[in-house]
Amino acid sequence: MAKPALILVGADKGGVGKTTVARTLLDYFTAHHVPTRAFDSESPRGTLKRFHGDAADVVDATSVADQMRIIDTLSTTDASVTVVDVRAGLLSPTLRSLRDIGFLDAVKKGQITFVIFHILGSSIASLNEIEETAPFTADAKYFLVKNFINNTSFFEWDQATHASYFKKLKDAVVLTIPKLNEMAYEQVELASVPFLTFVANKNPKGDTANYSFVLRGYVRHWLGNVWAEYDRVKLLDIIDTGGAAVTGQRAQTANRS
Amino acid sequence: MPQQTPLYIIAAQHPRVGKTLIARLLIEYLRFGGNRPLLACDLDPREPTLATYFPDLVSTVDITDTRGQMALFDRLIADNWRTTVIDLGYGLSEQFFDVMAEIGFEREARRRSIEPIVLFITDSAPITARGYAKLLQRLPQTTFVPVHNEAASFMFIPQDFPPSRPECGVIRIPRLSPIVRGLIDRPGFSFGGYMANQPGGPTEVHTWIGAIFREFRELELKLLIGTLESSLRGVARQTASRAP
C-alpha cells in the first residue's frame, strides 16, 4: 500500500491564484497517471469543481464532518494523492486543525506525506503569512509559490526585504509560476475545462472544440513551464505513487497532447 | 505524401533592405505562374505598404497584441490550402518568431502540411548574422533561405548565412539601375503585367524581373525535389527495415 499524500494548496490572502496552482497540479498528476482526488473548500460554489468536476468535491473545511471526509479516508481511498484547494483565509486555521487532530504527528511518524503549496502574492501581508505558517511546516514538504499572475517582482529589487521572507525558512523551497497570457487564461475560464483538456482542444464533454490555436499554444507553453518546476523539485519522488506514476514522462507531456 | 503548402515569411533584421519589394515580387510571381489560391499579410499596421499594392489580397494584421496574433496564426492554420506570403514589418521579426516558437506553430504547421519558408534578407552587419544563426537554431523545422538584395547590401558572406537546407542555396536580387528603379516603385505598378507586355522587346526591367522570377521558380523546384528525396529516403528506410 502506497503511503498516502495530502497536498494543501492555500494562502490566507485571496486572489493569489490558489485554484490555478491546484488545477496545474491535478493536470500534472493526471498526465503522470497518478490516481488523484481533490477537495475544493470554496464551499458552497467551488471553483476547482467547475474545472475538475470528476475529480473534485466541494467541502466546508471548517466543518468536522468534512474534515473527516478528507482525513479519515486518506489511507482507504484508491487515490495516492489528495489535493485540497484551501479557501482564502483558511490556510492557517486548517493547519491548526491538522495539528489539533494529531495529523501532524502522523506526518512526523512518516505515516503520511504532507505537502504544502503556500501561494504568495506580492504584498507584505501575503509574505507575513510565511511566519504564521512556519510552526506547522517542520515535517511537511513546504513550497513557497511565487505566482506571477501580474508583473510583480516579490520585492526582488530590495534584497534585504526579499531575503527576510524567502531565506528565513531553510527547508522551504521556492517555486515560480510564470504568468499566463491573459486572453488564454480567460478562454480557459470560459471553456471551464482543465488546462490539459483545453490544450487538446476538447470541450467538457470530450468532443472536439474550436479553441484558438494561438491560445492553446500559450497554455501549452505555460503549463510546460509550470510542470518543469514540479519536475525540478521532484514532486513525483516526494509523493509515494505506489508505482503508479509514469516515470520519465516529463513536462513535455503537455506538448504532446 | 500530402502536398505541402508553402508559407513564405519575408524577414529582415534592418529596415529599408527591400522586404516589401521582395514580397511584391513573390506575390506577382505566384500569381503569374497560375491561379493558385493565395493569401498575403502585411504585419506593419502603421505603414502597410504591401497592402496598398494588393488591396484585394493583403490583410493588415497587428501582432503586437494577442488578438492580432490569433487573427494571423489561427487563420494560417485554418487556410492551410492557400499559399501565403507574410511581409514582416520592421521591428516585428523578433516578436513574430517568439510567438511562432512559443505556440508551437512549426509542429502544427507540419501536421497540417504547411511548409514555413523564411526568406531572410541579409545585410553586412554582424548582428544580422548572429540573429540569423539564432533563428536557425530556434526554429529547426523551418526552411531558411537567405536573400541577397544587391541594392541594399553590397557584401554577402555565404558562411554567415547558410541556408537551412543546402539544396535551396541563396536567392540573389540583382541591382536595378536608379533610373528605372522609380518605375517599379510607382503605385499600381505590376511586375506580372509589365512582363506580359513587351511591345518594344525586353528592357532592363524585363530582364531584372525575369531573373528574379527564375530564382523563385528554382527555389520552388529545389524545395519540391528536397521534399521528394527526403520522402523517398523515408520509404527506402521503411523497406529496408521490413526486409527479412
Boltz contact constraints between the chains, C-beta under 6 A:
constraints:
  - contact:
      token1: [A, 181]
      token2: [B, 66]
      max_distance: 6.0
  - contact:
      token1: [A, 183]
      token2: [B, 66]
      max_distance: 6.0
  - contact:
      token1: [A, 212]
      token2: [B, 70]
      max_distance: 6.0
  - contact:
      token1: [A, 212]
      token2: [B, 74]
      max_distance: 6.0
  - contact:
      token1: [A, 213]
      token2: [B, 74]
      max_distance: 6.0
  - contact:
      token1: [A, 213]
      token2: [B, 77]
      max_distance: 6.0
  - contact:
      token1: [A, 214]
      token2: [B, 69]
      max_distance: 6.0
  - contact:
      token1: [A, 214]
      token2: [B, 70]
      max_distance: 6.0
  - contact:
      token1: [A, 214]
      token2: [B, 73]
      max_distance: 6.0
  - contact:
      token1: [A, 214]
      token2: [B, 74]
      max_distance: 6.0
  - contact:
      token1: [A, 214]
      token2: [B, 103]
      max_distance: 6.0
  - contact:
      token1: [A, 217]
      token2: [B, 103]
      max_distance: 6.0
  - contact:
      token1: [A, 217]
      token2: [B, 104]
      max_distance: 6.0
  - contact:
      token1: [A, 221]
      token2: [B, 102]
      max_distance: 6.0
